[in-house]
Structure formats: C-alpha cells, structure tokens
Amino acid sequence: MPLRFVSDSEAQNILGVDRITLEQLIKSGSLKAVSATGEHTHFFRTADVEKLRDTLPKPQSNQTASDNLAPSQGKKQRPPAMKVHIRLQADLKWFDVTDDDMLAWFQQLSPNAYDQNIKNLRAHIARMQKIINLIEEGEKQLSADVSAEKS
C-alpha cells in the first residue's frame, strides 16, 4: 500500500486541534512534518497523525484539545479589501500547477480526507463565483454609466 499523506488542515481535523496546537505539536517533536511547502503548509504521514491522535487526551464536551494551552496572540487583522487582494494573489500560484501535479497529489491523499477536501473546494469555488459575479456586475454598471454619459 502506498504511503498516504495529509495536509496540515487535514491533520488538524483528524487530531481535533486548531492551527496553534498543531504548530506546538510540530515544535515539540510530537508530530514530524514530512515536507513543508511554505511557512504554514506541512504534510504528514497519515499513520503518524492517527498514531498521535490515539495518544492525545480526548476533549470534554465543551472543550477542544487546545483549551489547555496558552492563548494565541491572534492574527493581524487586515482591511477586508486587502484580505481579498492577498487571497487572490496567492491563488495565482495555481497557474503553475499541472494536471500531473494534481494527479500526484490525489494519489497521496488519504481517503479519510476526501470529504474535507471536497467541502473546502466547494466553499472555495462558491467564494470565487461570488467574486466573478461582483466583477461582472461592476462591468455592467460601468458600461451603463459610459452609455449614459454618451447620451
């Protein structure tokens, strides 16, 4: 059976922890990343994540696994327009991802991550469609404004 890998967000889901807790598990050596594609994107062997999950204390009903850890300092808040701009710029990196790259990724994807990936991708597609709709409405309004000025 080929090795299966999960991303950091999939590992968080399997472990039932937030990003800060996952980073603490990596820093402490409890979980070893196989590779990192960026400052905050890691990949892990599914077997390692599942083994760690079995050793973590189970959260109580109203408590997550990270509640016992130090509070985070929080993310820097950006203006809404800047958040969208930064996200769109990051998404431009998809232009250099080939069909072969996507196939290789899928072949390493753990089956227990299928549902979460589908959910994330559908949400992403819906957000991108909203942006397309806004731009198309802006184009229509601009065209109507130009036509009105010529009249």
Secondary structure, DSSP 8 states (H G I E B T S, - for coil): ----EEEHHHHHHHHT--HHHHHHHHHTTSS--SEEEETTEEEEEHHHHHHHHHHS----TT--TTTTS----------HHHHHHHHHHHHGGGGG--HHHHHHHHHHB-GGGHHHHHHHHHHHHHHHHHHHHHHHHHHHHHHHHHHHHH-
